[in-house]
Amino acid sequence: MNVFRLSAAALAAAMLCHPAYAQDLVHEPISPTFGGNPFNSTHILGIANAQNDTRDPRTQNEETQADAFARQLESRLLSALSTQVVDAIFGENPEDQGTISFGEQTIEFFRSLDEVTLIIRDEGTGEETRIVVPLFVEVN
């Protein structure tokens, strides 16, 4: 048993005398927020969204029957209005220009030889949207 202790002590001494080799420990962040590779951002955002199970309480849809009816009625009225606008521009007797108002929305249209320009204005916010529709002219 003495021989075993002596050899174990010799082995331990040999291990302590042997030089240890190491390299610098470098931390490289994964997230581009902390200096990581910017190409990881889409992947990290996708993983975060997949793991996120919390929902905004304001977006939860607790619609009453009255709300559903009002929404459907508004949709039908806007559909009828858009049909009237299309008939005024492209119908049997197309007009060269005109203005149609509905609530805070104002729709102006101007016809030229090759296009129709629609300008939709929200009077409440001042926002303006322009739509240009080309006219196809038949050549005989």
Number of C-alpha atoms within 10 A of each C-alpha: 6 7 8 9 10 11 12 12 12 12 12 11 11 10 11 10 9 8 7 7 5 6 5 5 6 6 6 10 11 15 16 14 11 10 10 13 13 12 11 13 15 11 11 14 12 11 11 11 11 9 9 9 7 7 8 6 7 7 7 8 7 8 9 9 9 9 11 11 12 12 12 12 12 12 12 12 13 13 12 12 15 12 13 14 19 12 14 18 20 15 12 8 9 12 14 14 15 14 13 14 12 11 8 11 16 15 18 17 21 16 20 11 10 10 13 18 16 21 15 19 18 15 12 9 8 9 10 13 10 13 11 13 12 13 13 9 8 5 4 3
